[in-house]
Amino acid sequence: MKFTVLAQDGEARSGVMNLTNGDVKTPVFMPVGTYGAVKGITTNVLSEVKAQIILGNTFHLWLRPGVDIVDKFKGLHRFMGWNRPILTDSGGFQVWSLGKLRKITEKGVFFKSPLNGDSLFLSPEESMKIQKILNSDISMVFDECTDWPISKSQAYDSMQLSLRWAERSKVSFGEKNSLFGIVQGSMFEDLRRESLNGLINLKFDGYAIGGLSVGESKDDMLRILKSLVPIMPQNKPRYLMGVGTPEDLVEGVLNGVDMFDCVLPTRNARNGWLYTKYGNLKIRNARFSSDKAPIDNSCGCPVCGSNFFYSRAYIHHLQKINEMLGSVLTTTHNLWFYLDLMRQMREAIEKKNFSSWRQDFYYKRSVGV
Ligand SMILES: [Zn+2]
């Protein structure tokens, strides 16, 4: 892949990644499609809300439908009907989430299937094999997501194991499409630096920051970002994994991050928690039961933006009766909000007014709906 920084404003930067299945403008937010589906949303709607790249979960797709099925379609794109770029995680995070059900060894991770209790094994080599069959535009190295909180010596051992696995991932992956390394080291700045330097020596196409948003304070997350991002390679994409709220994205971009993914906009949409320019709203709240306004009258999404828009009252009603259309509409709106936020940030960086844009963003978000 090729990555070009097009504009810079302070640490914030905009650029473009040329990937196998298309170009992606950064900074970018990647909607999460765990099982090869962004819940409730067709790929046509994903295009309508201007998604450029989506994320698939290696671990879940490996269990269901299984790689043999996806292989018959020569990859996930054709299987799910999405002809733009896809990034897949390595399965490391999901295996970590299994907690006591897993046993970590140098070779890889032995665990019981959460579906049927079968004994399963995932290693750097297995994860690369699966991601190559999924034919992801960007694959991620298999790493150990470090527990938090943790002692420094345990964080060091875990970071070193991830580095050895990163090397095995790289060797086994070969040259197909792109492979990103993942920086670990918990909340210890020197361990993070050591992890980054080890990965840089292995030469990856991009570098991700893993092991954040695991329960630490916002201050800890920002401290790690501020110390780590400026020393990450300038000419490679920087990806902050699993983050976050609209405000987290703004702070990530401010500090020089290029890529984000998170389940928040889609999961919250299904629970009726909606994002707007003037703050968040809970559409199930009784005060919206006869509200004729759209979710956000400044929003250009297919739900709010047409002349014959869907009202808050109608969406409130759909959510109250658990009609699936309610989730479809709220997910469409929330994804638009996130993706349009990224577009606004790219534009502000290009115009070199990111700082005043950010002030205005915080001011409006504090007004309240
Ligand atoms: Zn909208």
Boltz pocket constraint, residues with backbone or C-beta under 6 A from the ligand:
constraints:
  - pocket:
      binder: B
      contacts: [[A, 295], [A, 296], [A, 299], [A, 300], [A, 301], [A, 302], [A, 303], [A, 304], [A, 305], [A, 333], [A, 336]]
      max_distance: 6.0
